[in-house]
Amino acid sequence: MKNLLRFVTKVTLAAAFLSIITGTAMAATTNQPVTLDSVVAIVNTEVITQSELNQAMQMAENELQQTNTPLPDTKQLQMQVLNQLIDHKIELQTAARMGITVSEDQLNQAIEGIAAKNKLTVSQMRDALAQQGIDFAQYRKQIKEQMTIQQLLQRAVGSNINITPQDVKNAENSPYVLAQKHDAYHVDDILISLPDAPSSAQVQEAYAKAQSIITQLQKGANFKTLAAANSDGEEAMKGGDLGWRKLEELPSVFAAKVVDMKPGDVAGPIRTGNGVHVIKLEGVKDNNTNHFVTETDVRHILIKTNLPSDDGPAKQQLEIIRNQIIHGANFADMAKKYSQDPGSAVKGGDLGWVMPGMLVPPFEQAMNQLAINQISQPVKTQYGWHLIQVLGRKQVNDSQQYQQNQIKQMIYMRQFNENAAIWVQQLRDDSYIKILIK
């Protein structure tokens, strides 16, 4: 439930709600004036209202309280939240121009996934949100917006990232990875952002602000409070908490610093492509590098289907075949005779030893539920209907391949996060933004 609340808070904080033009209007049935919601910012052709800001402020304060972070100055927090709302609106406007949409099926699947991760049904999650005062329709809207932005960033940034085998090898052989590769680091970050092509005065001002933050920390100020008040990073409302990360997942300039830091140490100012940072090392832990997976020796009989009307006959045929096998027929012989998978039919349906992720999800899920030598009921996949039999299972140490995959994913995430921050800043630089509050 705690994870669910944090997800809700993060999305709500980033969301922009109903836009209403400032001013007054006359009620339809009376002569009483009705004051409309005031505008606090103009973002291209849209506005952000005071009520949007108030709601986002409340969610930000709730988030900070959940992490036991002392609240920063109200004005500072207000500007932090408002800037996040501005970025959010710009991203949604850009997604709309690019024709990026999220279907109702995609949204439903995402919400079902969130509920499942919290060990809830969708109905139970709806009730839990209601108890927190969160309207489910609004929650769906916020999740849809977050998914839209994820698609936007993936198209604009992620599709341009290319990780070569040499990149992975370089990361594996870098001195700090070789020396500390078993360690995970818990890092907090304060970002003072800079535009795409900052002037020397802007850079100097950012460094001065970072140095002022370091001075305050040296005098005992709370890092998380300063992050909430000053950081332009998306984790600002979590006190700048980046969580536990392996070294390769951190920006390289961070990684070069933290290997020489002790828990509680602060480093900065650190210049990166998106601004100037101050970081704090919260803790270090040792990770077990051994990774085991379960390989499964499996065989199947496939009856293909092309039309929905084929499902009934295909399923019925497999039920007859299954009954014959249970009563003494040889699975391999039946596969050679009836299976429409040419690659495995000649081998008695044998797919060999397979690792997780090699087979389509419905097949793999059914396979994983079978005992050794048990024959499944007919299973539907996009290829048709299957009978599945598991012949054996074994644990395999794939630590080397797993580590390489993890390094590749972490390199991707590091480049994605850095490039996304720069790209969003470029969008902001190219947008018309007018803030109407001080």
C-alpha positions in Angstrom: 0.0 0.0 0.0 2.9 2.3 0.7 4.3 1.8 -2.8 0.9 2.5 -4.2 0.6 5.8 -2.3 4.0 6.9 -3.4 3.1 6.2 -7.1 -0.1 8.1 -6.7 1.7 11.0 -5.1 4.4 11.2 -7.8 1.9 11.1 -10.6 -0.4 13.7 -9.0 2.4 16.0 -8.3 3.3 16.0 -12.0 -0.2 16.4 -13.2 -1.9 19.5 -14.5 -5.6 19.7 -13.9 -8.5 21.7 -15.2 -7.5 25.0 -16.9 -9.9 27.9 -16.3 -9.4 31.5 -17.5 -9.1 34.0 -14.8 -11.8 36.6 -14.2 -15.4 36.8 -13.0 -18.7 35.6 -14.5 -22.4 35.9 -13.6 -24.2 32.8 -12.4 -26.8 31.6 -14.8 -29.7 31.7 -12.4 -28.7 34.6 -10.1 -27.1 38.0 -10.2 -24.4 36.9 -7.8 -20.8 37.2 -9.2 -18.8 33.9 -9.3 -15.0 34.3 -9.0 -13.3 31.9 -11.4 -10.0 30.2 -10.6 -7.0 32.5 -10.9 -4.2 31.8 -13.4 -0.7 31.3 -11.9 1.2 30.6 -15.1 0.7 30.6 -18.9 2.4 27.8 -20.8 2.2 28.4 -24.6 -1.6 28.3 -25.3 -2.6 26.8 -22.0 -2.7 28.0 -18.4 -2.0 26.5 -14.9 -4.5 27.6 -12.3 -4.2 28.3 -8.6 -6.4 25.2 -7.8 -4.0 23.0 -9.8 -1.1 24.4 -7.9 -2.8 24.1 -4.5 -3.6 20.5 -5.1 -0.1 19.7 -6.3 1.4 21.6 -3.3 -0.7 19.4 -1.0 0.5 16.2 -2.6 4.1 17.5 -2.5 3.8 18.2 1.2 2.3 14.8 1.8 5.2 13.2 0.0 7.7 15.0 2.1 5.9 14.2 5.3 5.9 10.5 4.3 9.7 10.6 4.1 10.0 12.5 7.3 11.6 15.4 5.4 11.1 18.8 7.1 9.1 21.1 4.8 11.1 23.9 3.1 9.9 27.5 2.9 6.4 27.6 1.4 7.4 30.0 -1.4 10.4 27.9 -2.4 8.2 24.8 -2.5 5.5 26.6 -4.4 8.0 27.5 -7.2 9.4 24.0 -7.3 6.0 22.5 -7.7 4.9 25.1 -10.3 8.0 24.4 -12.4 7.2 20.7 -12.4 3.7 21.5 -13.5 5.0 23.7 -16.3 7.3 20.9 -17.5 4.5 18.4 -17.3 2.2 20.6 -19.4 4.9 21.3 -22.0 5.5 17.5 -22.3 1.8 16.8 -22.8 1.6 19.6 -25.4 4.5 18.1 -27.3 3.1 14.6 -27.2 -0.2 15.9 -28.6 1.6 17.6 -31.5 3.4 14.3 -32.2 0.2 12.4 -32.2 1.2 10.2 -29.2 -1.8 8.6 -27.5 -2.5 5.9 -24.9 -5.4 3.5 -25.7 -8.0 2.5 -23.1 -6.7 -1.1 -23.3 -3.2 0.1 -22.6 -4.4 2.2 -19.7 -6.5 -0.6 -18.2 -3.5 -3.0 -18.4 -1.3 -0.5 -16.7 -3.8 0.0 -13.9 -4.2 -3.7 -13.5 -0.5 -4.0 -13.2 -0.2 -1.3 -10.5 -3.0 -3.1 -8.6 -1.3 -6.5 -8.9 2.1 -5.1 -7.7 0.3 -3.9 -4.6 -1.5 -7.3 -4.2 -4.8 -5.7 -4.9 -7.6 -6.1 -7.4 -8.6 -3.0 -9.4 -11.8 -2.8 -7.3 -9.7 -2.9 -4.0 -7.3 -0.3 -5.3 -10.3 2.0 -6.2 -11.5 1.7 -2.6 -8.1 2.3 -1.2 -7.7 5.5 -3.3 -11.2 6.6 -2.2 -10.1 6.3 1.4 -7.3 8.6 0.6 -9.7 11.1 -1.0 -8.4 10.4 -4.5 -11.1 10.2 -7.3 -10.5 7.1 -9.5 -11.4 8.9 -12.7 -8.9 11.6 -12.0 -6.3 8.9 -11.0 -6.9 7.2 -14.4 -6.3 10.5 -16.1 -3.1 11.0 -14.3 -1.8 7.6 -15.1 -2.7 8.1 -18.8 -0.7 11.4 -18.8 2.3 9.7 -17.2 2.2 6.9 -19.8 1.9 9.5 -22.6 5.0 11.3 -21.4 6.9 8.0 -21.1 6.0 7.2 -24.8 7.1 10.8 -25.7 10.5 10.5 -24.0 11.0 7.0 -25.4 10.3 8.2 -29.0 12.3 11.4 -28.6 15.2 10.2 -26.5 15.2 6.4 -26.0 15.1 5.5 -29.7 18.3 7.4 -30.3 20.4 5.6 -27.7 22.7 2.9 -29.1 24.7 0.8 -26.7 27.5 -1.2 -28.3 29.3 -4.3 -26.9 32.3 -2.0 -26.5 30.3 0.3 -24.3 29.4 -2.7 -22.0 33.1 -3.8 -22.1 34.3 -0.4 -21.2 31.9 -0.2 -18.2 32.9 -3.7 -17.1 36.6 -2.8 -17.2 36.4 0.7 -15.8 38.6 1.1 -12.7 35.8 2.0 -10.3 33.6 -0.8 -11.5 36.4 -3.4 -11.1 37.2 -2.0 -7.7 33.6 -1.6 -6.4 31.4 -3.7 -8.7 29.8 -5.5 -5.8 28.6 -2.3 -4.2 25.3 -0.5 -4.5 25.1 3.2 -3.6 22.3 5.2 -2.1 22.6 8.7 -3.4 20.7 12.0 -2.9 21.0 14.7 -5.6 20.3 18.4 -5.8 20.3 19.7 -9.4 20.6 23.4 -10.3 19.5 23.2 -14.0 21.0 25.2 -16.8 19.6 26.0 -20.3 20.9 24.2 -23.3 23.5 26.8 -24.1 24.1 28.7 -20.9 25.9 32.0 -20.7 29.0 32.3 -18.4 26.9 34.4 -16.0 24.3 31.6 -15.8 26.9 29.0 -15.1 28.5 31.2 -12.5 25.2 31.8 -10.8 24.5 28.0 -10.8 27.8 27.3 -9.2 27.3 30.0 -6.6 23.9 28.5 -5.7 25.4 25.1 -5.4 28.2 26.4 -3.2 25.7 28.1 -1.0 23.8 24.8 -0.6 27.1 23.1 0.3 27.8 25.8 2.9 24.4 25.3 4.4 24.9 21.5 4.6 28.3 22.1 6.3 26.4 24.1 8.9 24.0 21.2 9.6 21.1 21.9 7.2 18.9 19.0 6.1 19.9 17.8 2.6 16.4 16.5 1.8 14.8 19.8 2.8 17.3 21.8 0.7 16.6 19.4 -2.2 12.8 20.0 -2.0 13.4 23.7 -1.9 16.1 24.1 -4.5 16.5 21.0 -6.8 15.3 21.1 -10.3 15.5 17.3 -10.5 12.4 15.2 -10.8 13.1 13.6 -7.4 13.1 16.9 -5.6 9.9 16.1 -3.8 11.5 13.0 -2.4 14.3 15.0 -1.0 16.5 14.3 -4.1 16.6 10.6 -3.3 17.9 8.6 -6.3 17.5 5.3 -4.3 19.9 2.4 -4.4 21.8 2.2 -7.7 24.7 0.2 -9.0 27.7 2.3 -10.0 27.0 2.0 -13.7 23.5 3.4 -13.3 24.8 6.6 -11.8 26.0 9.4 -14.1 29.7 8.8 -14.7 30.7 12.0 -12.9 28.7 10.9 -9.9 30.3 7.4 -10.0 33.8 8.9 -10.1 32.9 10.8 -6.9 31.0 8.2 -4.8 33.8 5.5 -5.0 35.9 7.8 -2.8 33.1 9.0 -0.5 31.9 7.6 2.8 28.2 7.6 3.9 27.2 11.1 4.9 29.8 12.8 2.6 28.7 15.6 0.3 30.3 16.3 -3.1 29.9 19.3 -5.4 29.5 21.4 -7.3 29.5 18.8 -10.1 28.8 20.0 -13.7 26.9 17.7 -16.1 25.1 18.3 -19.4 21.8 19.4 -17.6 23.3 21.6 -14.9 25.2 21.7 -11.6 24.8 19.1 -8.9 25.4 18.6 -5.2 25.2 15.0 -4.1 25.2 13.1 -0.8 26.1 9.5 -0.2 23.5 8.0 2.1 24.9 4.5 2.3 26.7 1.6 0.6 25.8 -2.1 0.5 27.3 -5.2 -0.9 25.3 -7.0 -3.6 25.4 -10.7 -4.3 26.7 -11.0 -7.9 25.6 -14.6 -8.3 22.4 -14.9 -10.3 20.6 -18.2 -11.0 17.7 -18.9 -13.4 15.6 -21.9 -13.9 16.0 -23.7 -17.2 13.1 -25.9 -18.3 13.2 -28.9 -20.6 9.8 -28.7 -22.4 8.0 -30.2 -25.4 4.7 -29.4 -27.0 2.1 -30.2 -29.6 0.7 -27.2 -31.6 -2.5 -26.9 -33.6 -2.4 -23.6 -35.5 -5.4 -21.3 -35.8 -6.0 -18.5 -38.3 -9.6 -17.4 -37.4 -11.6 -17.2 -34.2 -13.8 -20.0 -35.5 -10.7 -22.3 -35.6 -10.4 -22.1 -31.8 -13.1 -24.6 -30.9 -12.0 -27.4 -33.2 -8.3 -26.9 -32.4 -8.9 -27.1 -28.6 -11.2 -30.1 -29.0 -8.6 -31.9 -31.1 -5.9 -31.3 -28.4 -8.2 -32.5 -25.7 -8.6 -35.8 -27.6 -4.8 -36.1 -28.1 -4.3 -35.3 -24.4 -6.7 -38.1 -23.4 -4.9 -40.6 -25.6 -1.5 -39.7 -24.1 -2.9 -40.0 -20.6 -4.2 -43.5 -21.5 -0.8 -44.7 -22.9 -0.1 -43.0 -26.2 3.5 -41.7 -26.6 3.7 -37.9 -26.5 6.6 -37.8 -29.0 4.8 -40.0 -31.5 1.6 -37.8 -31.2 3.7 -34.7 -31.7 5.3 -36.1 -34.9 1.9 -37.1 -36.2 -0.2 -34.0 -35.2 1.9 -31.0 -34.3 1.9 -28.1 -36.7 5.2 -26.7 -35.4 7.6 -28.0 -38.1 10.7 -27.1 -36.1 9.9 -29.3 -33.1 7.4 -31.8 -34.5 10.2 -33.9 -36.1 11.9 -34.0 -32.7 8.7 -35.3 -31.0 7.7 -31.7 -30.0 11.0 -31.1 -28.1 11.9 -27.5 -27.6 15.0 -28.3 -25.6 16.1 -26.4 -22.5 14.7 -22.9 -22.5 15.5 -19.9 -20.3 13.0 -17.4 -18.9 11.7 -15.0 -21.5 12.5 -17.2 -24.5 8.8 -18.3 -25.0 5.7 -16.2 -25.4 4.1 -15.3 -22.0 0.9 -17.5 -22.1 3.0 -20.5 -22.9 5.7 -19.8 -20.3 3.1 -19.1 -17.6 1.4 -22.4 -18.2 4.7 -24.2 -18.4 5.9 -22.8 -15.1 2.8 -24.2 -13.3 3.3 -27.8 -14.5 5.0 -30.5 -12.4 7.6 -32.7 -14.1 6.0 -35.0 -16.7 2.6 -33.3 -16.2 0.6 -32.6 -19.4 -1.2 -29.3 -19.6 -4.7 -28.6 -20.6 -4.9 -26.9 -24.1 -3.2 -23.5 -23.9 -3.9 -20.6 -26.3 -1.2 -18.3 -27.7 -1.0 -16.1 -30.7 0.3 -19.2 -32.7 -2.7 -21.4 -31.8 -3.4 -24.1 -29.2 -0.7 -26.1 -27.4 -0.3 -29.2 -25.2 2.7 -28.7 -23.0 4.8 -31.2 -21.1 7.7 -30.4 -18.8 10.4 -33.0 -18.8 12.8 -31.4 -16.3 14.1 -28.3 -14.6 17.5 -27.2 -13.4 19.1 -24.1 -11.8 21.8 -22.5 -14.0 24.2 -19.8 -12.9 24.1 -17.1 -15.6 25.8 -14.5 -13.5 28.1 -13.3 -16.3 25.4 -12.8 -18.9 23.1 -11.4 -16.2 25.7 -8.9 -15.2 26.3 -7.8 -18.8 22.6 -7.4 -19.3 22.3 -5.3 -16.1 25.3 -3.1 -17.2 23.7 -2.6 -20.6 20.4 -1.6 -19.0 22.1 0.7 -16.5 24.1 2.4 -19.3 20.8 2.9 -21.2 19.0 4.3 -18.2 21.9 6.7 -17.4 22.0 8.0 -20.9 18.2 8.1 -21.1 17.9 10.1 -17.8 20.6 12.5 -18.8 19.4 13.1 -22.4 15.7 13.3 -21.3 16.6 16.1 -18.8 18.4 18.0 -21.5 15.7 17.5 -24.0 12.9 18.7 -21.6 15.0 21.7 -20.8 15.2 22.4 -24.6 11.5 22.1 -24.9 11.1 24.6 -22.0 13.6 27.0 -23.6 11.5 26.9 -26.8 8.2 27.5 -25.1 6.4 30.6 -24.1 6.2 30.6 -20.3 4.9 33.4 -18.1 4.7 33.0 -14.3 2.1 35.3 -12.8 3.0 34.8 -9.1 6.0 35.7 -7.1 
